[in-house]
Amino acid sequence: MSHVFVSYARVCKDYVDRLADELEARGVPVWQDTEQLRFGEVWDARVNDAIRGASLVVLVVSREWCDSEPCQNEASQARYYKRPILEVSLERDVERTAIQIANEYRRVSPISSLTATVETRAESWLRGGRKRRDLLQGRSLREVVRLLKWDHADSILTDNAKSFILASKRFARIVCAFAVLSALVSLWALISFLVVKIGNFGATLIGSYGYGSSLLTYSSEIGNRVDPYLVADVTTNTLDNRAWTLSSIINDGYSRQLMMRSALDAITPTERMDAEEAASRGFSFPDATRTRATADASSITAELSENGAVVTLSTDGDSGALVTARLEMPSFDLSFSPDGRYLAVLGEGGIAILDGHQGSQLLFLNGTQNPEGSTLAWSPDGSLVAVRTPQDYVFSWPVRQDTTILATTGSTFVDGASVKGGELAAFLASDGSITFVDVSSGSIEDVDDSLEAAEALHLAPGPGEMDFYVVARPADDPDATRLIHVDCAAGTVAELSLPDGLVPTCVSAVAGGSELAVGCEGALLMLDATGGVRNRVDGLNVSAVAMDADGRVFAGTQSGDLVVLEPGASEVTCPESAVTRGGTTPLAIAVGSGRAVSVGKGTVCGNGSRALTREWGTWVERDGITSSMTDSASPYARTIAASSDGSLFVCGLSDGTLVTFFPEDGFGVSARHELGSELRGIVISSDRTSVIGAAGDGTIVRVAVDLAANDQQALRDRLDERVRQGLEFGLYHNEADIS
């Protein structure tokens, strides 16, 4: 096996030096980046080589590490080269951390070590001008082709490595028939030289794939706040430029998707009208800007600070502030939506949309310059917010682009499940009641309150169409957690006794509910529909559990592990590790089409989401939903659901963000932040076009799934439309002919 690469901030050097000594003493070779590159420098080739050839990349995470551009580039490079990653904390004892790293180092899959070797040789081949003598040949080539089944290559190799292996296989065939194919060999060498020449242009200009992609994304993020129309225009022109398109920075689908999505992150106005038309549509603008506003629906008052940089929410008549929120810009006008759910705050650079109760920012709307004297107004239904400038131009933005409020209940929802073949969504509330929602119409069909609970926790479908297994604390015994069978059709409630007084923590069932898995404090149980024990694995403190159609169980533990219990097996299987672990605790797992994805504490901030996939006859643990797809500051997620075909996973983050994840696409992840409360129950429609969700504040919503977000032509069309609207509204003045 190769070395361990350690990424760390310079201020942590003493800790890392001691850690390296401990690892070396245990026979683990360590490579440290001791020269921490400054932002803007070309990626150091030695660091790149060390990451590419590492058996394990260790991230020593600290505040300084998170703020360090070189450290973030190192993590980006490790993910690009699909290196196994382990996240460790400075707060942990050096010796214990060294033991953890050494154990993880020895657990690394032989496949991973082989891919490291291939990546390293591929880079040498590229740097050497793609010479034939540097290709894999003979036994080495046969070993690589045998172990790296080519149908899995997309998930474990970079494009350069795949080109390298393809070239090696091609050359092997050429050697077998050199007399016939000698002319083709010469042609191939010439083409290789030209491709490398073009590729080196991009590499010299930006530095590396990871650094280049990060720079493009960062540039779009900054540019969108200044002029989103210019960013959209430049992005399309860059994609049309042959030299850039063939460069190493945007030479694949991932980079192009990244560029276009980043350019479309800004929310720009969709309409321009005059003041008279705005008035006819119900927009009522004040005569002057306001520093104080009150929501009639909730009696909450919002007040801007003297410098306009802070807004304070308080209850009418209450001297104490509910929450204080710092704004991204000095602001001069504010207004609540008619239902009080949202607070719009206007500044020169745009409109911040805050949650009307919690003060957290949900959206930022821009694309216009709003001089002093501009004012805000909402449409009567609260779906649009508009700005009127002193010149009486009115621009409007959609506030809920993808989310429709279906109902507002008094329940505190905690979990959800799909029933009746996907026709109904069943949402469990903390008081034990179950609300049924028609997935097609979005209407509430029924509310069953057979179970009276001090606190309900988890829900799984039972053997009938309207019965469930529920983990709850009964109202008559609130200190005890029980597994309860609730038959809503019959109106009956029955406790299922667990052996040895085990305390249930979570539950899952196969389709039809004939078999269920129960996670407990100290064991994982497999039960039949009556509660009879079919299998038991002791020694596990289970925090999340899910079953697939074959009866296979995926379990997350309090210690942060993901394990698999195969049907009929007496012990769980630990998957091969190839992800950032960080000690995060899985809180929910969804299963679909041979893949399990977990979320939990640290899902966004600490890459705590992981995916298990079946590769080369073994389960491999990789990144799931990570921080690369959203800037959400959410510390955890407690719910995730999969479509029936396993092609779509949907996750609700604690800050109200909804994440859609198409795992097969590699870049098919998008986020929507239009709710202020966390979704705790999620059901995906059978056609995957929408999600029915139940939030902790009792709201039931429908959220549209943007299936076209993975289509490059659709993204190009949206970029063109943005530039066209900017020109039409007079907000962009590029003289180029934009079709």
N, C-alpha and C positions, 0 to 999 in steps of 0.2 A: 504494500500500500504506500501511497505518497504521503505528503505532509499535511499538517493542519495550518490553514491560513487564519491569522488573527487580525481582525479589524477593530481599531480602537481610537479614541481621541487622545491627543498628545498628553493631556493632563492626567491620563490614567496609566502612563508608562510604567510607573513603579509597580502598580498592581499587575500589569501584564507581564513585566519582567519576572516577577515571582511566580506567576502562573506558568510561564514558559519553562522555568526551571523545574517546577513540579511535573510538567508534562514530559520534559526530556528525561527526567528520572524514571518515568514510567515507560520509556521507550517510544514516546510519541514525538516525531519530528515536528518542529514548529517553524513557520515562516511569519515574521512580523513586518508590517509596513512601517519602517522607522523614519521615513522621510516625508510623510503627510503632505501631499501636493496642495498648492494653493488653488483656489477657485479660478478657473479660466485657463489653466495650463493644460497642455496636451497630456492625455493619459500616459502615465509612465509604463513603458513596455514590460519592465520587470514585475511590476505589481499585477499587470494583466496576465502575464505568464504564470505567476504564482497562484492566482485565483483559478485560472483555467485548469491547472494541474493539481489542485488541492483535492484530497479525499474528503475534507470537511472544512467548511468556512465557519469560524466562530466570531460572532458579533458581540463585543463587550459594550453593552448598551448603557449609555449615560446621557444626561441632558446635552453635554458637549458633543457626544457622538451624533445625536439626532440633529444638532445644528450644524454639523460639519459636512460640507459639500463633498470632500474626498471620501469620507466614510459612507455617505449615501451612494456615491458612485461605486464604491467597492461592493456594497450590498446589491446594487443594480446589476453589476457585472456577474456576481455570483448567481443571481437568479437567471440571468441571460444564459449563462453556461450550465444552468441546471445543476449546480453543485449542492450537495447536502448542506444545510445551514442550521446552526445551533445558536440560539440567543441566550446569553448569560448576563447576570446582573452583578454589579460591583458590590452589592450589599451582602453577597454570599461569601462564605469562607473560601479562601484560595484553594485549600486542599480538597474540599468537597467539590468545588467547581472543576478542579483538575480530574478528579475521579469521574465526574459526570461526562466531561469531554472525552476522556480516554475510553469510557464504555461506549459512547456514541461513535467514536472513531472506529472502534472494532466492530460495530454493528453495521457499518456502511456496506451497502450491497456491492458485491463484486462487479455487477453491471456498472455501478456508478464509478468505480475505480477504472474500469475499462474505458468508459466514455471520457474520463479525464485524460487518459493516455491518447485517445483518438483526437480529442480537441487540441492537445498540445502538438501532436504530430501534424495535424491539419494546419495549425498556425505556422509551423516551421515550413511546411510545404508552400503556403501562400507567400511567406517572406522570401523563400528561396526561388520564387518565380515559377512555382508549380512544376518543378522538375520531376521527371519520371522516377529518378532514382530515390526520391523521397516518399514515393507512394508505398502503401502497404502491399506486400507481396507474399506469395507462398503460404506458409503456416499462419503467419500473423493475420493475413487477410481472411483466411478461412475461419479463424477463431472469431474475428470481429463479425463477420457475416453470420456465423452460426449463433452467437450470443445476442447480437443486436438484431433481432428479427426485424426485417425492414418495414413490416407493417406497423411497428411501434416507433420507428425512428423519429417521426415528427414530434413526439412527446419528450424525447430524451436528448436530442442532438441539435446543435445549431445548424444554420444553413451551410456555413463553411465546412463543418464536419461531414454533413451529408454529401456535399459536393466532393469532398476529399475521398470518401468511401466509394461513391459512385465512380469517381475517376480511377480509383484503384481497381475496382471490378472491371471497368472498361479496359484498363491497360492490361489486366490479366488476360482478357479475351484477345486483345491485340497481339500479345506475345505468342499466343497459341496459333495465330494465323498471320505472322508478321509479313510474310511475303505478299499476301493478298492485300493487307490493310496498311502498307507502309505509307501510301499517299494520304490516307485518312489520319494517320498519326501526325504527319507534318502539319496538316490543316488544324487538327485539334490543338497542337502546340502553339500555333499562331493565334488561335482564338483565345486560348488560355492567357497568353501574354497580353492581349488587348483588354481582356476582362480585368486582369490584375492591375493593369495601368489605370483603368477607370476607377477601380476599387480603391487604389492607393490615393487617388485624388481626394475622395471623400474622407478616407482615414486621416490624411494629413490635415485636411481643413478643420475637422471637428475633433478627431481623436479616437473615439470608440463608439460602438453601437449604443451602449448604455448611456454614455455621457452625452452623445448626440441627441438621443431620444429625450433625455431629461432636459437638455437645453431647449429643445423645440417646445416641449410642454411648458417649461418655465416661461419662455418668451411669450407663448400664447396667453398664459395666465396673466402676465403683466400687461400685455398689449390689449387684452379684452377689456380691461378697466379704462384704457385710454381711448381706443377706437376699435371696437369689435368688427366693424365693416372692413377696415384696413387689414386686420388679421385674417379675415375670411378671404379677402382678395389675394393677399400675399400667399396664403396657403394653397389656393388653387393654382396660382402662377408657378409656385414651387413644384407642385405635382406635375405640371405641364412641361417643366424645364427638363430636357433630356439628361443633362449633366447631373442634376440633382437626383432625378428619378433613378439613375443607374448607380448612384453613390452608395457607399456602405451604410449610410445613415437611414435612408428610406427605401431600401431595396427589397422590402418584404411587406406582407399584408399588415403585420403588427404595427410597424412604424407609420404606415399611411393611415391606418385606423387611428392611431394615437394622435397624429397631427390633426386630422379632421375633427375628431371628438374634442380635442383641446380648443380648437378654433371655434367650436359651436357651444362651448360651455357658457358663454355669456347669454343672458336672456334679453333680447332687444325688443323694441315696440313692434307690434304687428299692424297697427293702424295709425293714420294721421287724419285728423278732421279739424274743422274750424269750431269756434266756440258755440255757434248756433246749432250745428249738428250734434255736438256733445250734449248740449242742454236738452235737445229733443230725445236723446237716448237715456236721459235720467241722471247724467253727471251734474252734480251741483257743487261748483267751486266757491270757496269763500272769497270775500273781498280782499282779505289780507292773510299773510302767513300766520300760523298759530304755534305757540310753544307749549300749549296744553290742550289735551283732548280727553273726552270721557266716552267710554263705550256704553251706550244705553242698555244693551243686552246684559252686561255683566257688572255695571257700575264701577268698572276699573278705570282709573285715571292715569294717563301718561303725561309726563312733563319733561321737557328738554332742559338740560343745564344751561347756564348762562352762555357758555362757549359753544353749545350745540353738539358736544361730543359725547354726552351721556344722556340716556333716557331712563326715568324712574317710573315704575309701575306701582300704584298703590290702590287700595280699596277706598271707595268713596266714603269719607267720614272717618277713616282710620288714619291715625297719625303715623303709623309704621309703614315703611315701604315693603311691598311684596318682593320686588326684585329690582336691581339696578343693572342696566346693560350698557356696555361701552360700544359706541358706534364706530364704523370704519372711516367716517368722514364727519366734518362739522355739518350740522343739519339745521334747517330753519322752518320746516313745516311737518306736521304729523296728523294722521287721521286713522281711526279705527274702521274696520269693515262693518257693514250693517249688522252682522251677527256677532261682532266682537271677537271673532276668532283670530283676526290678524290686525297688526298695527303696521301701517306704512309710514316710514320716516324718510323725508326728502332732503337731499343735499345736492350740491352742484354736480357731483359725479354720478348720481343715480338714486335709486329708491331701495332702502333696506326693508324687507318684509319680515317682521318679527311675530312670534307667537304671542297672541293677545293676552295670555295668562302667565306664561313663563318667561317671556322676554327673549328667548333664544332666537337667533337669526335663522330663518328658513330659506330665504331667497335673496338675491341681489339683482335688481333690474337696472340695466343701463343702456347705453346706445345714444343717449341725448345729453346735451349740456343744458343744465337747468340754472339760469342766472337768478340772482336774488329777485324776489317778486313772483317767482313761479309758485304755484299752489297745487295741492293734491285733491282728488275726489275719487270715490268708488262708484262702480255701477250698482244699480239697485239690488242685484242678486249677489254682489260681492265677488264675482268671478273675474272682474277687470279692475285695474287701478289706472288712473290717468293723471297726467301733468299738463297744466295750462301755463304756457310761458307768457311773459309780459306782452309779446306780440300777438297773443290770442291763438297761437298754434296749440293744438291738443294732441298728445300722443298717449296711446293706451297699451298696456301690457296684460297678458293673461297671468293670473296669480296661481290658479290650480290648473296647470296644463294637462295633467294626467290623472288627477285625483278627483273623485266625485263623492261627496258626503251622502251616504245612503240613509243613515239614521243616527240619532244621538240618544243613547240610553243612559240609565243610571248605573249600569253595571261596570265592574272592574274586570275586564277580560284577562285571562291568564294563559289560554291555550286554545287550539282549534284542530279540527279534523274534517276530512271530506267523507261524506256518506251518500248512500243511494247511488252508487256508481258515478259520483261527481256532480249529481244534480243539486245536492244540498251541502251547505257549509254548517258545521256544528261548532259553536264557540262556547267554551267553558268560562264561567265567571267565578270570581273568588268566593262567592257565597254558595257555590255548587249548582247554580242554575245553568241550563244549557239553552242557548239561543240558536234557532235554525233559520238560515237565510237561503233563499232560492238563488243559486249561482247565476242563472240567466237573467232574472228580473232585478235581483238585488233587494227584493222585499223580504221582510221578516215574516216567516211562515208560522212560527210557534216559539214559545218559551216554556221549557219544562223545569219545574222547581221541585221535583221529587226528592232530590238530595239537599238536605240542609247542612251546610258545612261552615265551620268556623273559618276554614281556609282551604279552598280547593287548589291543587297544584298542577296536575297533569291529566291528559285525556287521551284515550285510545279507543278506536271503534271495536265493538263487540261482535258476536256471531250473527246478530240480527241487524236489520236495517236501522233500527232506532234504539240500540242499546250500546253501552259504553263501559269501559273500565276506567275508573277515576282514582287517582291518588289524592287523598284529602284528609283533613283533620275534621272529624264529625263535630257538629254543634254540641252534642251531648258529651263529648270527650275531647276537648280542644287541644289537649297536650299530647295526644296520640295520633300518629300518622297511619292511615289504613289504606288498603286496596279494596275498592268498593265497586260492585257491579250494579249499574243503573240501567234498568229497562224502562225507557221512556214510553214505549207503547203500552206496557202493562202498568206503569206507574209504581214499580217495585224497586226497592233498594236492598242489596244484600252484601255483607262484608265477606271477602275471601280471606280466610286465615292463612298466614304465612308460617312456615316451619321455624321453630327455635326463636320465636319472637322477633324475627327480622323486621326492620323498619323500612318500608318502601320509599324510594325517592323519585322514581320515574317509571313509566310503563309504555310499551309499544306492542302492537299485534300485527300478525300477518293479515292479508286481505281475507275477510270473512270471520276474523276473530277466533278461529279454532285453536290457535296457539298464541301465547303471549309471552313477552320477555319483561321481567320486572327487575329493575335496578334497586339494590338495597344498600344499606350501610353495612358492608361486610360480605356481600355475596351478589351474584347474578343468577336469577332463577328463570327457568323455562317452565311454564305452566300450561295445562290444557284449559279449555273453556270453563271447567268447573272449579279450577284452582288446584288440581292435582299436579304434583311436581314431576316433571319429565326429565329435568336435568338441573344441575346446580354446580356453580363454580364459586368456591370460597376465596376470601382474601382480596376482594375488590370492593372499594367504596365507589359505587357507580353514581355519576352525576347526570348522565344522559344515555339514552338507549334507543335503538331503531332496529326494525326487522325488515328484511327484503322478502320477496315473494317465495323464495326457496326455504325460508325459515332460518336464514343466516342472521346472526345478531351482531350489531356493531355497538360497542359500548365505550363511553368516555368516563374517565375516573377523576376523582378529586386531585390526584397527583399530576394530572395533565396528559395521561396516556390515552391513546385510542387503540382498542383491541377488537379482535374478531373471534366470534365463537361459531365454528362451522357446524352444520346440522349433524347431530350425533356425536360430536367431539366432547371429550371430558375436560379439556383445557382450552383456554383462549390462546389465540395466536397474536403475537406482536408483529406489526408490519415492518418492512424495511423502512428506515428513516431517511428522508431526503428533503426535509423542510426545516424552517425555523420553528422551534418548539417553545422555548421561553417559559415553560412551566404553566401555561395557560390552562384553564379548566373548561372542557367542553360542557355547554349547557343545553345544546339541542343538536340533533343529527337528523338529516334527511337522506333517503336512499332512493336511487333510480338508475336503472340500466347498468348494473355492475359498478356503481360508484356511490360512495358515501361521503357527504360533506358535513363537517361539524362547524359550529360557531360557539362562541362563549366569551369568557372574560378576555379582553385584549384582542377581539376580532379585528378591529381596525388599527388601533394604536400599536399593538404588539404582534400583528400577524398571527393571531390566535385561531384563525380559521384554517382547517386542514381538510384534505380530500384523500380518500383511500381508493385506489384503483388496482385492478388485477393486471399484473404485468409479469410475463415469463413464468406463470404458474405460482406467483406469490403476491401478497398484498403489499403495495408500496404507498407510503405516506408522503404526500406532496402538498404544496401550497393550495389553499382553497380560495376563499374570498379575502383579498388582502388590501392593504392600504394603497396599492397602486391604482385602485379604481375610484376612490372617493376621498375628498378632503374632510370627511366627517371626523369630528373629535370624539365620537362615541366610544366609551370604554368597554362596552360589551354588547352582545346580542343574545336573545333568549328564544328565538324562534326561527325555523327555516323549513321550507316545504319544497317538494320536487314534483314536477309534472309527471303524469302517468307513464310517459315514455322516457323519462330521465334526462331529457334534453334541456330542461330549464329548472334552475333552482332559484328560489326567492327567499330573501332574508330580511328581517326587520331589525334595525339597529336601535339602540336605546334612546337616541336623540330624535327619533321619528323618521330617519332616512330609510327608504326601501331600496334594496339592492336586487337587481336581476342579474343572473349569472348563467351564461351558456357555456358549460365547461368544455365542450368539444371544440369551440372556436379559439380558445386560448386568449383572445382579446374581447370576447363577448360579454363584457361586464358593464353595467351602467347603474347609476344611482339617481333616486328622486327624493328630494327633501321638501315635501309640501305639507307635512304633518308635524305638530309639536309634541305628540305623544307616541310612545313606542307601540308598534304593532306586536301583539302577543299571540294572535292566531292568524294563520294565512292558509287560504285555499286557492289553488290555481284552476282556472277554467279549463275545460277539456280541449279547447282550441288554442290555449296558451296566450290568448290576446289580452287577458285581464286577470286581476287578482282581487279576491274578496278578502278584506282584512278587518280584524277587530282590534281596537287599541285599548290601552290601559285606562284611558279616560272615558270609555264607554262608547266611543265613536265606531261606527261600522262604515267602511269605505270601499269603493271600487277604484282600483288603480290600473290604468292601461299599461300593457307591456309593449315596449317599443321594439317590435321584432325587426324593423328595418334599420335599427341602430348598428347591425352587423354587416349591412350591405354597403359596399364602398360607393356604388353609384348613387344610392339614396343619400349618403352623406355629401357627396359632391353636389347633388341637386340642392340640398339644404344650404350649402355654402353659397352657391350661385344665387339662390333666393334671398339670402341675407344681404348680399352685395346689391342685388336689384332693388330691394326695399330701401336700403340706405340711400341709393341714388334717387329713388322716387320720392322719398320723404324729405330730401334735401339735407340729410344727415351725413352724407359722404360725397366727396367731390372729385373722385378719381376720374380722369379723362379717358381711361381705357374703355374700350367697347366691351361691356359685360353682357353676354347673351343670357 
